[in-house]
Amino acid sequence: MLINTQEHIANAYKCLVDMSSESTAEKMMAKVMETIGNPETKTLIEQGLKRHKPLKNV
């Protein structure tokens, strides 16, 4: 379940990058992360974003 969620986060982030830019996506995610108080949720999102890194080279 967590891996599936991380994949969804990675795909959503990739779409955001594709529609804007890496810089814009990073700024937006920084703002989103500031609003999240639950450390487990932050970790889940961060792991999903790390899954995006290999996708950038495709």
C-alpha positions in Angstrom: 0.0 0.0 0.0 2.8 2.5 0.9 4.7 1.7 -2.2 1.6 2.2 -4.3 1.1 5.6 -2.6 4.7 6.5 -3.2 4.4 5.7 -6.9 1.3 7.9 -7.1 3.2 10.7 -5.5 6.2 10.2 -7.9 3.8 10.2 -10.9 2.0 13.3 -9.8 5.3 15.1 -9.2 6.5 14.0 -12.6 3.3 15.4 -14.2 3.8 18.7 -12.3 7.4 19.0 -13.5 6.3 18.2 -17.1 3.6 20.9 -17.0 5.8 23.5 -15.3 9.4 23.0 -14.4 11.5 21.2 -11.8 12.1 24.5 -10.0 8.4 25.4 -9.8 7.5 21.8 -8.7 10.2 22.0 -6.0 8.9 25.3 -4.7 5.3 24.0 -4.7 6.3 20.9 -2.8 8.3 22.9 -0.2 5.1 24.9 0.5 3.1 21.7 0.7 5.6 20.1 3.1 5.5 23.2 5.4 1.8 22.7 5.9 2.1 19.0 6.9 2.5 18.4 10.6 2.6 14.6 10.7 6.2 13.3 10.4 5.1 10.0 8.9 3.2 11.7 6.2 6.2 13.9 5.4 8.4 10.8 5.2 5.9 9.1 2.9 5.9 12.1 0.5 9.6 12.5 0.6 10.1 8.8 -0.3 7.6 9.3 -3.2 9.6 12.3 -4.4 12.8 10.3 -4.3 11.1 7.7 -6.6 10.7 10.5 -9.1 14.5 11.0 -9.4 15.1 7.9 -11.6 12.1 9.0 -13.7 13.8 12.3 -14.6 16.3 10.5 -16.8 13.7 8.7 -18.9 
